[in-house]
Protein backbone atom coordinates (compact mmCIF):
# COMPACT_ATOMS: atom_id res chain seq x y z
CA UNK A 1 0.00 0.00 0.00
CA UNK A 2 1.68 3.17 -1.16
CA UNK A 3 0.63 6.62 -2.38
CA UNK A 4 1.27 7.52 -6.00
CA UNK A 5 2.60 11.07 -5.85
CA UNK A 6 2.37 14.03 -8.18
CA UNK A 7 -0.42 12.74 -10.42
CA UNK A 8 -4.15 13.22 -10.83
CA UNK A 9 -6.29 11.20 -13.21
CA UNK A 10 -9.71 12.38 -14.37
CA UNK A 11 -10.91 8.78 -14.25
CA UNK A 12 -9.72 8.20 -10.67
CA UNK A 13 -9.07 4.47 -10.09
CA UNK A 14 -6.98 2.44 -12.49
CA UNK A 15 -6.20 -1.28 -12.66
CA UNK A 16 -3.43 -0.91 -15.24
CA UNK A 17 -0.16 -2.84 -14.78
CA UNK A 18 2.96 -1.24 -13.40
CA UNK A 19 5.90 -2.07 -11.17
CA UNK A 20 7.60 -0.72 -8.06
CA UNK A 21 10.77 -1.61 -6.20
CA UNK A 22 10.12 -2.93 -2.68
CA UNK A 23 12.50 -3.42 0.24
CA UNK A 24 12.36 -4.98 3.72
CA UNK A 25 13.87 -3.59 6.88
CA UNK A 26 17.33 -5.04 7.49
CA UNK A 27 17.74 -6.36 3.95
CA UNK A 28 19.69 -4.85 1.05
CA UNK A 29 17.77 -6.91 -1.49
CA UNK A 30 15.24 -5.24 -3.76
CA UNK A 31 11.98 -7.02 -4.56
CA UNK A 32 9.90 -6.38 -7.64
CA UNK A 33 6.36 -5.31 -6.85
CA UNK A 34 3.42 -5.31 -9.25
CA UNK A 35 1.00 -2.40 -9.00
CA UNK A 36 -2.38 -4.11 -8.77
CA UNK A 37 -4.48 -1.00 -8.24
CA UNK A 38 -3.93 2.74 -7.99
CA UNK A 39 -6.36 5.55 -7.30
CA UNK A 40 -4.94 8.97 -8.15
CA UNK A 41 -7.79 10.75 -6.38
CA UNK A 42 -7.22 9.19 -2.97
CA UNK A 43 -3.45 8.88 -3.62
CA UNK A 44 -3.44 5.21 -2.64
CA UNK A 45 -2.20 2.07 -4.38
CA UNK A 46 -2.03 -1.69 -3.81
CA UNK A 47 1.28 -3.36 -4.64
CA UNK A 48 1.88 -7.13 -4.71
CA UNK A 49 5.45 -8.52 -4.50
CA UNK A 50 6.20 -11.09 -7.18
CA UNK A 51 8.28 -13.15 -4.73
CA UNK A 52 6.06 -14.54 -1.96
CA UNK A 53 9.11 -14.83 0.33
CA UNK A 54 8.82 -11.07 0.79
CA UNK A 55 6.17 -11.74 3.45
CA UNK A 56 8.32 -14.12 5.50
CA UNK A 57 9.00 -12.81 9.02
CA UNK A 58 6.70 -9.83 8.45
CA UNK A 59 3.95 -8.92 10.92
CA UNK A 60 1.06 -6.90 9.45
CA UNK A 61 0.55 -3.54 11.13
CA UNK A 62 -2.80 -2.95 12.79
CA UNK A 63 -5.03 -0.14 11.62
CA UNK A 64 -6.13 2.37 14.22
CA UNK A 65 -9.76 3.00 15.08
CA UNK A 66 -11.62 5.20 12.58
CA UNK A 67 -12.52 8.79 13.35
CA UNK A 68 -10.67 11.81 14.68
CA UNK A 69 -7.21 10.92 16.11
CA UNK A 70 -6.70 13.99 18.34
CA UNK A 71 -3.32 12.74 19.49
CA UNK A 72 0.36 13.10 18.68
CA UNK A 73 1.85 10.50 16.38
CA UNK A 74 5.19 9.43 14.94
CA UNK A 75 5.90 9.56 11.23
CA UNK A 76 8.47 7.07 10.00
CA UNK A 77 10.71 7.85 7.01
CA UNK A 78 12.09 4.72 5.32
CA UNK A 79 15.12 4.50 3.06
CA UNK A 80 17.03 1.50 1.65
CA UNK A 81 15.36 -1.04 3.89
CA UNK A 82 15.77 0.88 7.14
CA UNK A 83 14.44 3.76 9.20
CA UNK A 84 16.12 6.96 8.04
CA UNK A 85 14.44 9.16 10.65
CA UNK A 86 11.25 9.71 12.62
CA UNK A 87 9.45 12.90 13.56
CA UNK A 88 6.47 13.85 15.68
CA UNK A 89 3.22 15.14 14.21
CA UNK A 90 0.53 16.82 16.30
CA UNK A 91 -3.15 16.75 15.37
CA UNK A 92 -4.62 20.06 14.18
CA UNK A 93 -7.91 19.32 12.45
CA UNK A 94 -9.84 16.96 10.22
CA UNK A 95 -11.74 17.85 7.07
CA UNK A 96 -13.48 16.30 4.11
CA UNK A 97 -11.41 16.78 0.98
CA UNK A 98 -13.32 17.37 -2.24
CA UNK A 99 -12.07 16.01 -5.54
CA UNK A 100 -13.30 16.56 -9.08
CA UNK A 101 -17.02 15.85 -9.48
CA UNK A 102 -17.42 16.29 -5.70
CA UNK A 103 -15.78 13.05 -4.64
CA UNK A 104 -15.28 13.10 -0.88
CA UNK A 105 -12.53 11.71 1.36
CA UNK A 106 -11.56 12.30 5.01
CA UNK A 107 -8.10 13.81 5.67
CA UNK A 108 -6.24 15.10 8.73
CA UNK A 109 -3.93 18.08 9.07
CA UNK A 110 -1.04 17.59 11.50
CA UNK A 111 1.68 20.01 12.59
CA UNK A 112 5.36 19.09 12.35
CA UNK A 113 8.71 20.76 12.98
CA UNK A 114 10.36 18.61 10.32
CA UNK A 115 11.62 20.90 7.51
CA UNK A 116 11.33 18.24 4.79
CA UNK A 117 8.83 15.57 5.90
CA UNK A 118 8.61 13.84 2.52
CA UNK A 119 5.60 12.05 1.08
CA UNK A 120 4.12 8.58 1.50
CA UNK A 121 5.39 7.98 5.02
CA UNK A 122 3.28 6.00 7.53
CA UNK A 123 1.92 7.84 10.56
CA UNK A 124 1.94 5.64 13.69
CA UNK A 125 0.08 6.34 16.94
CA UNK A 126 1.31 5.57 20.46
CA UNK A 127 -0.14 2.04 20.29
CA UNK A 128 1.88 1.14 17.20
CA UNK A 129 -1.13 1.32 14.89
CA UNK A 130 -1.27 2.89 11.44
CA UNK A 131 -3.43 6.01 11.59
CA UNK A 132 -2.67 7.42 8.16
CA UNK A 133 -0.17 8.17 5.38
CA UNK A 134 1.44 11.53 4.65
CA UNK A 135 0.30 12.84 1.27
CA UNK A 136 1.29 16.51 1.23
CA UNK A 137 3.35 19.15 3.02
CA UNK A 138 2.39 22.80 3.59
CA UNK A 139 5.36 25.04 4.31
CA UNK A 140 3.07 28.02 5.02
CA UNK A 141 2.06 26.62 8.41
CA UNK A 142 4.56 23.73 8.71
CA UNK A 143 1.97 20.98 8.54
CA UNK A 144 1.30 17.77 6.63
CA UNK A 145 -1.87 16.40 5.11
CA UNK A 146 -2.54 12.83 6.17
CA UNK A 147 -4.70 10.31 4.32
CA UNK A 148 -6.95 9.04 7.11
CA UNK A 149 -7.19 5.41 8.19
CA UNK A 150 -10.88 5.67 7.28
CA UNK A 151 -9.92 6.17 3.63
CA UNK A 152 -7.34 3.38 3.82
CA UNK A 153 -9.89 0.95 5.30
CA UNK A 154 -12.42 1.81 2.62
CA UNK A 155 -9.80 1.47 -0.13
CA UNK A 156 -8.85 -2.05 1.03
CA UNK A 157 -12.45 -3.18 1.64
CA UNK A 158 -13.55 -1.87 -1.77
CA UNK A 159 -11.02 -4.10 -3.55
CA UNK A 160 -11.58 -7.17 -1.33
CA UNK A 161 -13.71 -8.84 -4.04
CA UNK A 162 -11.21 -8.08 -6.82
CA UNK A 163 -13.09 -5.05 -8.18
CA UNK A 164 -12.77 -1.40 -7.23
CA UNK A 165 -15.50 1.24 -7.40
CA UNK A 166 -13.56 4.19 -5.94
CA UNK A 167 -14.61 6.91 -3.54
CA UNK A 168 -18.23 8.17 -3.61
CA UNK A 169 -18.96 10.87 -6.17
CA UNK A 170 -21.87 13.13 -6.92
CA UNK A 171 -20.56 13.27 -10.52
CA UNK A 172 -21.28 16.99 -10.73
CA UNK A 173 -19.21 20.12 -10.19
CA UNK A 174 -20.91 22.85 -8.19
CA UNK A 175 -20.43 26.50 -7.27
CA UNK A 176 -22.10 28.01 -4.17
CA UNK A 177 -24.41 30.93 -4.98
CA UNK A 178 -23.97 32.56 -1.58
CA UNK A 179 -22.19 35.89 -1.89
CA UNK A 180 -21.58 35.64 -5.66
CA UNK A 181 -23.62 38.57 -6.92
CA UNK A 182 -22.21 38.44 -10.46
CA UNK A 183 -23.09 34.75 -10.88
CA UNK A 184 -26.63 35.39 -9.64
CA UNK A 185 -26.98 38.30 -12.06
CA UNK A 186 -25.69 36.13 -14.92
CA UNK A 187 -28.24 33.40 -14.07
CA UNK A 188 -31.05 35.92 -13.70
CA UNK A 189 -31.56 35.19 -10.01
CA UNK A 190 -32.50 37.52 -7.19
CA UNK A 191 -29.72 38.51 -4.80
CA UNK A 192 -31.45 36.66 -1.98
CA UNK A 193 -31.37 33.30 -3.78
CA UNK A 194 -29.20 30.63 -2.14
CA UNK A 195 -28.06 27.13 -3.11
CA UNK A 196 -25.60 25.47 -5.47
CA UNK A 197 -25.14 26.07 -9.16
CA UNK A 198 -24.30 22.86 -11.08
CA UNK A 199 -21.62 23.99 -13.50
CA UNK A 200 -20.66 20.63 -14.96
CA UNK A 201 -21.79 16.99 -15.04
CA UNK A 202 -19.58 14.01 -15.77
CA UNK A 203 -20.06 12.86 -19.40
CA UNK A 204 -20.75 9.27 -18.27
CA UNK A 205 -23.22 10.14 -15.48
CA UNK A 206 -27.00 9.94 -15.57
CA UNK A 207 -27.12 13.73 -15.14
CA UNK A 208 -25.51 14.24 -18.54
CA UNK A 209 -28.14 12.22 -20.40
CA UNK A 210 -30.41 14.25 -22.65
CA UNK A 211 -34.17 13.74 -22.23
CA UNK A 212 -36.06 12.00 -25.03
GULO-372201 format. One record per residue (C-alpha): residue in three letters; z, y, x. Coordinates in steps of 0.2 Angstrom, whole numbers, padded with zeros to 4 digits, always signed. Each point is the difference from the previous one (the first is absolute). Layout:
BEGIN
ALAZYX/...
This chain:
BEGIN
UNK+0000+0000+0000/UNK-0006+0016+0008/UNK-0006+0017-0005/UNK-0018+0005+0003/UNK+0001+0017+0007/UNK-0012+0015-0001/UNK-0011-0006-0014/UNK-0002+0002-0019/UNK-0012-0010-0010/UNK-0006+0006-0018/UNK+0001-0018-0006/UNK+0018-0003+0006/UNK+0003-0019+0004/UNK-0012-0010+0010/UNK-0001-0018+0004/UNK-0013+0001+0014/UNK+0002-0009+0016/UNK+0007+0008+0016/UNK+0011-0004+0015/UNK+0016+0006+0008/UNK+0009-0004+0016/UNK+0018-0007-0003/UNK+0014-0002+0012/UNK+0018-0008-0001/UNK+0015+0007+0007/UNK+0003-0007+0018/UNK-0017-0007+0002/UNK-0015+0008+0009/UNK-0012-0011-0009/UNK-0012+0009-0013/UNK-0004-0009-0016/UNK-0015+0003-0010/UNK+0004+0005-0018/UNK-0012+0000-0015/UNK+0001+0015-0012/UNK+0001-0009-0017/UNK+0003+0016-0010/UNK+0001+0019+0002/UNK+0003+0014-0012/UNK-0004+0017+0007/UNK+0009+0009-0014/UNK+0017-0008+0003/UNK-0003-0002+0019/UNK+0005-0018+0000/UNK-0009-0016+0006/UNK+0003-0018+0001/UNK-0004-0009+0016/UNK-0001-0019+0003/UNK+0001-0007+0018/UNK-0013-0012+0004/UNK+0012-0011+0010/UNK+0014-0007-0011/UNK+0012-0001+0016/UNK+0002+0019-0002/UNK+0013-0004-0013/UNK+0011-0012+0011/UNK+0017+0007+0003/UNK-0003+0015-0012/UNK+0013+0004-0013/UNK-0008+0011-0015/UNK+0009+0016-0002/UNK+0008+0003-0017/UNK-0006+0014-0011/UNK+0013+0013-0006/UNK+0004+0003-0018/UNK-0012+0011-0009/UNK+0004+0018-0005/UNK+0006+0015+0010/UNK+0008-0004+0017/UNK+0011+0015+0002/UNK+0005-0006+0017/UNK-0004+0002+0019/UNK-0011-0013+0007/UNK-0007-0006+0017/UNK-0019+0001+0003/UNK-0006-0013+0013/UNK-0015+0004+0012/UNK-0008-0015+0006/UNK-0012-0002+0016/UNK-0007-0015+0009/UNK+0011-0012-0008/UNK+0017+0009+0002/UNK+0010+0015-0007/UNK-0006+0016+0009/UNK+0013+0011-0009/UNK+0010+0003-0016/UNK+0005+0015-0009/UNK+0010+0005-0015/UNK-0007+0007-0016/UNK+0010+0008-0013/UNK-0004+0000-0019/UNK-0006+0016-0007/UNK-0009-0003-0017/UNK-0011-0012-0009/UNK-0016+0004-0010/UNK-0014-0008-0008/UNK-0016+0003+0010/UNK-0016+0003-0010/UNK-0017-0007+0007/UNK-0017+0003-0007/UNK-0002-0004-0018/UNK+0018+0002-0002/UNK+0006-0016+0008/UNK+0019+0001+0003/UNK+0011-0007+0013/UNK+0018+0003+0005/UNK+0003+0007+0018/UNK+0016+0006+0009/UNK+0001+0015+0011/UNK+0012-0002+0015/UNK+0006+0012+0013/UNK-0001-0005+0019/UNK+0003+0009+0017/UNK-0013-0011+0008/UNK-0014+0011+0006/UNK-0014-0013-0001/UNK+0005-0013-0013/UNK-0016-0009-0001/UNK-0008-0009-0015/UNK+0002-0017-0007/UNK+0018-0003+0006/UNK+0013-0010-0011/UNK+0015+0009-0006/UNK+0015-0011+0000/UNK+0017+0004-0010/UNK+0017-0004+0007/UNK-0001-0018-0008/UNK-0015-0004+0010/UNK-0012+0001-0015/UNK-0017+0007+0000/UNK+0001+0016-0011/UNK-0017+0007+0004/UNK-0014+0004+0012/UNK-0004+0017+0008/UNK-0017+0006-0005/UNK+0000+0019+0004/UNK+0009+0013+0011/UNK+0003+0018-0005/UNK+0004+0011+0015/UNK+0003+0015-0012/UNK+0017-0007-0005/UNK+0002-0014+0013/UNK-0001-0014-0013/UNK-0010-0016-0004/UNK-0007-0007-0015/UNK+0005-0018-0004/UNK-0009-0012-0010/UNK+0014-0007-0012/UNK+0005-0018-0001/UNK-0005+0001-0018/UNK-0018+0003+0004/UNK+0001-0014+0013/UNK+0008-0012-0012/UNK-0014+0004-0013/UNK-0014-0002+0013/UNK+0006-0017+0005/UNK+0003-0006-0018/UNK-0017+0007-0006/UNK-0009-0012+0013/UNK+0011-0015-0003/UNK-0013-0008-0011/UNK-0014+0004+0013/UNK-0007+0015-0009/UNK+0005+0018+0001/UNK-0001+0013-0013/UNK+0007+0015+0009/UNK+0012+0014-0005/UNK+0000+0006-0018/UNK-0013+0013-0004/UNK-0004+0012-0014/UNK-0018+0000+0006/UNK-0001+0019-0003/UNK+0003+0016+0010/UNK+0010+0013-0009/UNK+0005+0018+0003/UNK+0015+0008-0009/UNK-0004+0015-0011/UNK+0017+0008+0002/UNK-0001+0016+0009/UNK-0019-0001+0003/UNK-0007+0015-0010/UNK-0017-0001+0007/UNK-0002-0018-0004/UNK+0006+0003-0018/UNK-0012+0014-0002/UNK-0015-0010+0007/UNK+0005-0014-0013/UNK+0001+0013-0014/UNK+0019-0004-0003/UNK+0014+0012-0004/UNK+0012+0005+0013/UNK+0014-0010-0008/UNK-0009-0016+0000/UNK+0008-0014+0011/UNK-0005-0017+0006/UNK-0011-0009+0012/UNK-0019+0003+0002/UNK-0009-0016+0004/UNK-0013+0006+0014/UNK-0007-0017+0005/UNK+0000-0018-0006/UNK-0004-0015+0011/UNK-0018-0006-0002/UNK+0006-0018-0004/UNK+0014+0005-0012/UNK-0001-0001-0019/UNK+0002+0019-0001/UNK-0017+0002+0008/UNK-0009-0010-0013/UNK-0011+0010-0011/UNK+0002-0002-0019/UNK-0014-0009-0009/
